[in-house]
Amino acid sequence: MRSVLTKLLLTTVLLAFGAAALSESAVAAELAAGVAVVDITPPQGYRMSGYFRERLNTGVHDPLHAKAIVLRHGEQGAALVFCDLIGISLDVSKRARKLASERTGIPISNILVAATHTHTGPLYFGALRKHFHDPAVAQHGNDPHERTDYAEELVGKLVRVIVKAQAAMRRVRLEAGTAKQMGLCFNRRFHMKDGSVRFNPGVLNPNIVRPAGPVDSDVGVVLVRDAADGRPVAALVNFTLHLDTVGGTLYAADYPFHLEQSLRQNLGNDFVLMFGNGTCGDINHVDVTRKERPKTETIGRTLAETILSEIPKLKPVVEPALAVRSTTVNAPLQQYSAAQIAQARQDIQKVGTRKLPFLNQVKAYKIMAIELRGGQTIPLEVQVFRLGEDVALVGLPGEVFVELGLAIKQASPFQTTLVIELCNDAPGYIPTKKAFAEGSYETVNSRIESGGGERLVEAAVRLLRQLKNRSE
């Protein structure tokens, strides 16, 4: 009898232990996410980014935000942050990622900080900012247009939004897919009748022969739902179109602001849009065959309609499989002689005037930007995030040409692949070898040697294949 009772007790203990282990395993297999938003709008009067002239802010059309999502699956953690800025300086991203890692335990390599590339945000880093800032300090003892250290404040806010997102963790489920959006994006480089390639040659220009490159009409969507009630919490949207549709001197997040407002009308006022711009280095919203161009609000509303119609078709990420891989491509920087650098120092004084042809101004600015970097090469970080067996995200630095993003998507082993530019650094344009041979604005403005973009593609595809094959 005692033997039977002992066996029953042992069996009960083993079953209980097994159930507990299974429960822990089930919990570990669940995906959790937290979303947070922090205002990063600078003070009024700050210099604005986007053009080769001094442009002073006069107010706010809509606030600029940093939006973060922190993901946890088992032992894996990752953070993605999307900022309404023209770019993220390497200094800011390095400091923010390090501090955020220390506060959250998320590895630095698993933290991505991307800029949406809005042209109506602050000019807070780089050679052009230095060109305007240094004379102001020399004249006044301080810069009257930089009443605060925006870069320092931005670091703190990026850390805060990641910490807030981690504190807001809940069980979630993901859905993902890709829609098509025609008629909003256009390649801005054209073959001309004289044999040249020009960017933005003007609408209805009779000398245009044909576009010099393709477009990417994909709208990548990763929808985040609350696991308990199925309510949409947030979405990561990836679309390839320059955020230069507003102009003026008011801070504005460009068309993603209107996209989020339109989505909220259907998905709730607390819904958060995280917008990751695609590889739009040579893509804008100008259709050269007609005088009219879509307005900012129209672009946002049109994208919202496309996304809302796609949501019922999104595929559930049945088996979350969060993992991150990263690598660094050391791309050769363009090199210039001492005489050319000296000339650039003189020529940059004419930036924003009519005293020097535009492309000469661009070249002077580019050479000064290279001087600020220093060295012979530039480290270009490539990050790949696997969200599920069929869903991945690629983060690239710089303004990347659309052909390079398309090449990554075409070679990716994942059914849904989002490719996001301007992540963690803003090293200028990343053109293709073909574009370097053709010339024009983007190649004059590029800091890297020809071939650097193709190396980014190779690195991204290699990491994607590793994650697909679970080389962990």
C-alpha positions as CSV (number, residue, x, y, z in Angstrom):
1,M,0.0,0.0,0.0
2,R,2.8,2.4,1.0
3,S,4.5,1.6,-2.4
4,V,1.3,2.5,-4.3
5,L,0.9,5.7,-2.4
6,T,4.6,6.6,-3.0
7,K,4.1,6.0,-6.7
8,L,1.0,8.1,-6.8
9,L,2.7,10.9,-5.0
10,L,5.7,10.8,-7.3
11,T,3.5,10.8,-10.3
12,T,1.6,13.8,-9.0
13,V,4.8,15.7,-8.4
14,L,6.2,14.8,-11.8
15,L,2.9,15.9,-13.5
16,A,2.9,19.1,-11.5
17,F,6.5,19.8,-12.4
18,G,5.8,19.0,-16.1
19,A,2.8,21.3,-16.1
20,A,4.8,24.1,-14.6
21,A,7.7,23.6,-17.0
22,L,5.2,23.6,-19.9
23,S,3.6,26.8,-18.5
24,E,7.0,28.5,-18.3
25,S,7.8,27.3,-21.8
26,A,4.5,28.7,-23.1
27,V,5.1,32.0,-21.4
28,A,8.7,32.1,-22.7
29,A,7.4,31.5,-26.2
30,E,5.0,34.4,-26.1
31,L,5.8,37.7,-27.7
32,A,5.7,40.9,-25.7
33,A,6.0,44.5,-26.8
34,G,5.8,48.0,-25.4
35,V,5.2,51.2,-27.3
36,A,6.0,54.8,-26.2
37,V,6.1,58.3,-27.7
38,V,8.2,61.3,-26.6
39,D,8.0,64.8,-28.0
40,I,11.3,65.9,-29.5
41,T,10.2,69.3,-31.0
42,P,13.0,71.8,-30.7
43,P,12.4,75.4,-29.4
44,Q,11.1,78.0,-31.8
45,G,13.7,79.8,-33.8
46,Y,16.1,76.8,-34.3
47,R,17.7,76.4,-37.7
48,M,15.8,73.9,-39.9
49,S,17.3,71.2,-42.0
50,G,16.8,70.1,-45.6
51,Y,18.2,72.8,-47.9
52,F,21.4,74.6,-48.7
53,R,20.5,77.8,-46.9
54,E,19.9,79.1,-43.4
55,R,16.2,78.6,-42.7
56,L,14.9,79.7,-39.2
57,N,11.9,78.1,-37.6
58,T,8.9,80.3,-36.9
59,G,6.5,77.8,-35.2
60,V,5.0,74.4,-35.1
61,H,2.6,72.9,-37.7
62,D,2.6,69.5,-35.9
63,P,5.0,68.2,-33.2
64,L,8.0,66.1,-33.9
65,H,8.1,62.7,-32.0
66,A,10.4,59.8,-31.2
67,K,8.4,56.6,-31.2
68,A,9.8,53.4,-29.8
69,I,8.7,49.7,-29.8
70,V,10.5,47.3,-27.5
71,L,10.1,43.6,-28.3
72,R,10.7,40.6,-26.1
73,H,10.6,36.9,-27.0
74,G,12.2,34.5,-24.6
75,E,15.6,35.7,-23.9
76,Q,15.7,38.0,-26.9
77,G,15.1,41.7,-26.7
78,A,15.2,44.5,-29.3
79,A,14.2,48.2,-29.6
80,L,13.3,50.1,-32.7
81,V,13.0,53.9,-32.5
82,F,11.6,56.2,-35.3
83,C,12.3,59.9,-35.1
84,D,10.7,62.9,-37.0
85,L,14.1,64.2,-38.0
86,I,16.1,64.5,-41.2
87,G,18.8,62.2,-39.8
88,I,20.4,60.8,-36.7
89,S,24.0,61.8,-36.1
90,L,26.4,59.0,-35.3
91,D,27.3,60.7,-32.1
92,V,23.7,60.9,-30.9
93,S,22.9,57.3,-31.8
94,K,26.1,55.9,-30.2
95,R,25.4,57.6,-26.9
96,A,21.7,57.0,-26.9
97,R,22.1,53.3,-27.7
98,K,24.8,52.8,-25.1
99,L,22.8,54.5,-22.3
100,A,19.5,52.7,-23.4
101,S,21.3,49.4,-23.3
102,E,22.6,50.1,-19.8
103,R,19.1,51.0,-18.6
104,T,17.2,48.2,-20.3
105,G,19.6,45.3,-20.7
106,I,18.9,45.3,-24.5
107,P,22.2,44.8,-26.4
108,I,23.5,47.9,-28.2
109,S,23.5,45.9,-31.5
110,N,19.7,45.1,-31.0
111,I,18.8,48.8,-30.8
112,L,17.9,50.7,-34.0
113,V,17.4,54.5,-34.2
114,A,16.0,55.7,-37.5
115,A,15.1,59.1,-38.9
116,T,12.0,59.6,-41.1
117,H,14.0,62.2,-43.1
118,T,11.5,65.0,-42.7
119,H,12.9,68.3,-44.2
120,T,11.0,70.4,-41.6
121,G,12.9,69.5,-38.5
122,P,16.0,70.9,-36.8
123,L,19.5,71.3,-38.3
124,Y,21.5,70.0,-35.3
125,F,24.6,68.3,-36.7
126,G,26.9,68.2,-39.7
127,A,29.0,70.5,-41.9
128,L,26.1,72.8,-42.8
129,R,25.1,73.4,-39.2
130,K,28.8,74.1,-38.4
131,H,28.9,76.6,-41.3
132,F,26.1,78.6,-39.7
133,H,26.9,77.9,-36.0
134,D,30.5,78.8,-35.8
135,P,30.2,82.4,-37.2
136,A,27.2,83.0,-34.9
137,V,29.3,82.0,-31.9
138,A,32.2,84.2,-33.1
139,Q,30.0,87.2,-33.5
140,H,27.7,86.9,-30.4
141,G,29.7,84.7,-28.0
142,N,26.9,82.2,-28.4
143,D,24.5,81.0,-31.1
144,P,21.2,82.9,-30.7
145,H,19.5,80.2,-32.8
146,E,20.6,77.4,-30.5
147,R,19.2,78.3,-27.1
148,T,19.5,74.7,-26.0
149,D,21.9,71.8,-26.8
150,Y,19.4,69.9,-28.9
151,A,21.7,67.0,-29.6
152,E,22.3,66.4,-25.9
153,E,18.6,66.7,-25.2
154,L,17.8,64.3,-28.0
155,V,20.1,61.6,-26.5
156,G,18.2,61.8,-23.2
157,K,14.8,61.7,-24.9
158,L,15.8,58.7,-27.0
159,V,16.9,56.8,-23.9
160,R,13.7,57.8,-22.2
161,V,11.4,56.6,-25.0
162,I,13.1,53.2,-25.0
163,V,12.8,52.9,-21.2
164,K,9.1,53.9,-21.4
165,A,8.4,51.4,-24.1
166,Q,10.0,48.6,-22.0
167,A,7.9,49.6,-19.0
168,A,4.7,49.4,-21.1
169,M,5.3,45.7,-22.2
170,R,2.2,43.5,-22.8
171,R,1.5,40.3,-24.6
172,V,1.0,41.0,-28.3
173,R,0.6,39.3,-31.6
174,L,1.8,40.4,-35.0
175,E,0.4,40.5,-38.4
176,A,2.4,41.4,-41.5
177,G,2.2,41.8,-45.2
178,T,2.9,44.1,-48.2
179,A,0.4,46.3,-50.1
180,K,1.0,48.2,-53.3
181,Q,0.7,52.0,-53.6
182,M,0.9,53.4,-57.1
183,G,1.0,57.0,-58.1
184,L,2.7,58.6,-55.2
185,C,6.4,58.0,-55.7
186,F,8.6,58.8,-58.7
187,N,12.3,58.4,-59.5
188,R,13.7,61.9,-59.6
189,R,16.7,61.1,-61.9
190,F,16.2,61.3,-65.6
191,H,18.1,60.6,-68.8
192,M,18.1,63.8,-70.9
193,K,18.3,64.4,-74.6
194,D,21.8,65.7,-74.3
195,G,23.0,62.3,-72.9
196,S,23.3,63.5,-69.3
197,V,21.4,62.3,-66.3
198,R,19.8,65.1,-64.1
199,F,17.9,65.1,-60.9
200,N,14.7,67.1,-60.7
201,P,14.9,68.5,-64.2
202,G,11.5,70.3,-63.8
203,V,8.0,69.3,-64.7
204,L,7.0,69.1,-68.4
205,N,10.6,69.5,-69.4
206,P,10.7,68.6,-73.1
207,N,14.3,67.4,-72.9
208,I,13.5,64.5,-70.6
209,V,13.9,61.1,-72.3
210,R,13.0,58.6,-69.5
211,P,13.5,58.0,-65.7
212,A,17.0,56.8,-64.8
213,G,15.8,54.3,-62.3
214,P,12.7,52.4,-60.9
215,V,10.4,53.1,-57.9
216,D,9.4,50.8,-55.0
217,S,5.6,50.7,-54.7
218,D,5.6,48.4,-51.7
219,V,3.9,49.4,-48.4
220,G,5.3,47.1,-45.8
221,V,3.1,46.7,-42.7
222,V,3.7,45.0,-39.4
223,L,0.6,45.4,-37.2
224,V,0.9,45.0,-33.5
225,R,-2.3,43.8,-31.7
226,D,-3.0,43.4,-28.0
227,A,-3.0,39.6,-27.4
228,A,-5.8,39.8,-24.9
229,D,-8.5,41.7,-26.9
230,G,-7.0,41.9,-30.4
231,R,-7.0,45.7,-30.4
232,P,-4.5,47.4,-32.8
233,V,-1.8,49.0,-30.7
234,A,0.7,50.2,-33.2
235,A,2.0,49.5,-36.7
236,L,5.4,49.7,-38.4
237,V,4.9,51.1,-41.9
238,N,7.6,51.1,-44.5
239,F,7.2,53.2,-47.7
240,T,9.8,54.6,-50.1
241,L,9.2,58.3,-50.5
242,H,11.2,61.4,-49.6
243,L,9.7,63.4,-46.7
244,D,10.1,66.7,-48.5
245,T,6.5,67.6,-49.3
246,V,5.9,70.5,-46.9
247,G,8.4,73.3,-47.1
248,G,8.1,76.5,-45.1
249,T,9.5,77.3,-41.7
250,L,7.1,75.4,-39.4
251,Y,8.2,72.2,-37.7
252,A,6.3,69.3,-39.3
253,A,6.5,65.5,-39.5
254,D,5.5,65.6,-43.1
255,Y,3.0,63.0,-44.6
256,P,3.5,60.4,-41.8
257,F,1.7,62.8,-39.5
258,H,-1.4,62.8,-41.7
259,L,-1.1,59.0,-42.2
260,E,-1.2,58.4,-38.5
261,Q,-4.2,60.8,-38.0
262,S,-6.1,59.0,-40.8
263,L,-5.3,55.6,-39.3
264,R,-6.5,56.7,-35.9
265,Q,-9.9,57.6,-37.2
266,N,-10.4,53.8,-37.8
267,L,-8.0,52.2,-35.3
268,G,-8.4,54.4,-32.2
269,N,-6.9,57.6,-30.8
270,D,-4.2,55.7,-29.0
271,F,-2.9,53.9,-32.1
272,V,0.8,54.7,-32.7
273,L,2.3,54.8,-36.2
274,M,6.0,54.1,-36.5
275,F,7.1,55.1,-39.9
276,G,10.3,53.7,-41.4
277,N,11.3,55.3,-44.7
278,G,12.3,53.0,-47.5
279,T,15.4,53.5,-49.6
280,C,14.3,56.8,-51.2
281,G,17.7,58.4,-52.0
282,D,16.4,58.9,-55.6
283,I,12.7,59.0,-55.0
284,N,10.3,61.9,-54.5
285,H,6.6,62.8,-55.0
286,V,7.1,64.9,-58.2
287,D,5.5,63.5,-61.4
288,V,7.3,65.5,-64.1
289,T,4.5,64.7,-66.6
290,R,2.0,67.0,-64.9
291,K,2.1,70.3,-63.1
292,E,0.1,69.2,-60.1
293,R,1.7,67.3,-57.3
294,P,0.0,65.5,-54.4
295,K,-0.3,67.6,-51.2
296,T,1.1,66.3,-47.9
297,E,-2.3,65.5,-46.5
298,T,-3.4,63.7,-49.6
299,I,-0.3,61.5,-49.5
300,G,-1.0,60.6,-45.9
301,R,-4.7,59.9,-46.4
302,T,-4.0,57.8,-49.6
303,L,-1.5,55.7,-47.8
304,A,-3.9,55.2,-44.9
305,E,-6.6,54.0,-47.3
306,T,-4.2,51.5,-48.8
307,I,-3.1,50.2,-45.4
308,L,-6.6,49.9,-44.0
309,S,-7.7,47.9,-47.0
310,E,-4.6,45.6,-46.5
311,I,-5.2,45.0,-42.8
312,P,-7.8,42.2,-43.4
313,K,-5.2,40.5,-45.7
314,L,-2.3,40.6,-43.3
315,K,-0.9,37.2,-42.3
316,P,-0.6,36.4,-38.6
317,V,3.0,35.8,-37.4
318,V,2.1,32.4,-35.9
319,E,5.6,31.6,-34.7
320,P,7.4,34.7,-33.4
321,A,11.1,34.2,-33.7
322,L,12.8,37.4,-32.6
323,A,16.5,37.5,-33.4
324,V,19.0,40.3,-34.4
325,R,22.1,40.2,-36.5
326,S,24.4,43.1,-37.4
327,T,27.6,43.8,-39.1
328,T,29.7,46.8,-40.2
329,V,30.8,47.6,-43.7
330,N,33.9,49.8,-43.8
331,A,33.3,51.7,-47.0
332,P,36.1,53.8,-48.5
333,L,35.5,57.6,-48.2
334,Q,36.2,59.8,-51.2
335,Q,39.6,61.5,-50.9
336,Y,40.6,65.0,-51.7
337,S,43.9,66.9,-51.9
338,A,44.9,69.7,-49.6
339,A,44.3,72.2,-52.3
340,Q,40.8,70.9,-52.9
341,I,40.0,71.0,-49.2
342,A,41.3,74.5,-49.0
343,Q,39.1,75.5,-51.9
344,A,36.1,73.9,-50.3
345,R,36.7,75.9,-47.1
346,Q,36.4,79.0,-49.2
347,D,33.5,77.8,-51.3
348,I,31.3,76.8,-48.4
349,Q,31.1,80.4,-47.4
350,K,29.0,80.9,-50.6
351,V,26.5,78.1,-49.7
352,G,23.0,79.6,-49.8
353,T,24.0,82.4,-52.2
354,R,24.1,82.9,-55.9
355,K,27.8,83.5,-56.0
356,L,28.6,79.8,-56.8
357,P,26.8,77.2,-59.0
358,F,24.6,74.9,-56.9
359,L,26.6,71.7,-57.5
360,N,29.8,73.5,-56.6
361,Q,28.1,74.5,-53.3
362,V,27.1,70.8,-52.8
363,K,30.6,69.6,-53.5
364,A,32.1,72.1,-51.0
365,Y,29.6,71.0,-48.3
366,K,30.4,67.3,-49.1
367,I,34.2,67.8,-48.7
368,M,33.7,69.6,-45.4
369,A,31.4,66.8,-44.2
370,I,34.2,64.3,-45.1
371,E,36.7,66.4,-43.2
372,L,34.4,66.2,-40.1
373,R,34.4,62.4,-40.4
374,G,38.1,62.0,-40.8
375,G,39.8,58.8,-41.8
376,Q,40.0,56.7,-44.9
377,T,36.8,54.7,-44.5
378,I,33.4,55.1,-43.0
379,P,31.7,52.4,-40.8
380,L,28.3,51.6,-42.2
381,E,26.3,49.4,-39.8
382,V,23.8,46.9,-41.2
383,Q,21.1,45.5,-38.9
384,V,18.6,42.7,-39.6
385,F,15.7,41.9,-37.2
386,R,13.9,38.7,-37.6
387,L,10.3,39.0,-36.3
388,G,8.9,35.7,-37.4
389,E,9.6,32.8,-39.8
390,D,8.5,34.9,-42.7
391,V,9.0,38.5,-41.5
392,A,12.3,40.5,-41.3
393,L,13.4,44.1,-41.1
394,V,16.7,45.6,-42.5
395,G,18.2,48.8,-41.1
396,L,20.7,50.7,-43.3
397,P,22.5,54.0,-42.7
398,G,22.3,56.9,-45.2
399,E,20.0,58.0,-48.0
400,V,20.1,54.8,-50.0
401,F,19.1,54.5,-53.7
402,V,15.9,52.6,-54.4
403,E,17.7,50.0,-56.5
404,L,19.7,48.8,-53.5
405,G,16.6,48.4,-51.4
406,L,14.8,46.5,-54.1
407,A,17.9,44.2,-54.5
408,I,17.7,43.3,-50.8
409,K,14.0,42.5,-51.0
410,Q,14.4,40.4,-54.1
411,A,17.2,38.4,-52.6
412,S,15.6,38.1,-49.1
413,P,14.5,34.6,-48.1
414,F,11.7,36.2,-46.0
415,Q,8.3,36.6,-47.5
416,T,7.9,40.1,-46.0
417,T,11.1,42.2,-45.8
418,L,11.0,45.8,-44.7
419,V,14.1,47.9,-45.7
420,I,14.6,51.1,-43.7
421,E,17.2,53.8,-44.4
422,L,18.8,56.4,-42.2
423,C,19.3,54.1,-39.3
424,N,21.9,55.1,-36.6
425,D,23.8,57.4,-38.9
426,A,23.4,60.0,-41.7
427,P,26.5,59.6,-43.9
428,G,24.8,61.2,-47.0
429,Y,23.8,59.5,-50.2
430,I,24.4,55.8,-50.9
431,P,24.1,55.6,-54.7
432,T,24.5,52.6,-57.0
433,K,27.6,52.1,-59.2
434,K,25.4,52.9,-62.1
435,A,24.4,56.2,-60.6
436,F,28.0,57.1,-59.8
437,A,28.9,56.6,-63.5
438,E,25.9,58.8,-64.5
439,G,26.6,61.7,-62.1
440,S,24.3,64.5,-60.9
441,Y,23.4,65.9,-57.5
442,E,23.2,62.7,-55.4
443,T,26.6,61.4,-56.5
444,V,28.2,64.9,-56.0
445,N,26.8,64.9,-52.5
446,S,27.8,61.3,-51.6
447,R,30.8,60.8,-49.3
448,I,31.5,57.2,-50.2
449,E,33.4,55.7,-53.1
450,S,31.4,53.8,-55.8
451,G,30.5,50.3,-54.8
452,G,29.8,51.0,-51.1
453,G,26.0,50.6,-51.7
454,E,26.4,47.2,-53.3
455,R,28.5,46.1,-50.3
456,L,25.6,47.0,-48.0
457,V,23.3,44.8,-50.1
458,E,25.7,41.9,-49.9
459,A,25.9,42.3,-46.1
460,A,22.2,42.6,-45.6
461,V,21.4,39.5,-47.7
462,R,24.0,37.5,-45.9
463,L,22.5,38.4,-42.5
464,L,19.0,37.7,-43.8
465,R,20.0,34.2,-44.9
466,Q,21.7,33.5,-41.6
467,L,18.6,34.3,-39.7
468,K,16.4,32.4,-42.1
469,N,18.6,29.3,-41.6
470,R,18.7,30.0,-37.9
471,S,22.4,30.4,-37.7
472,E,22.2,31.7,-34.2
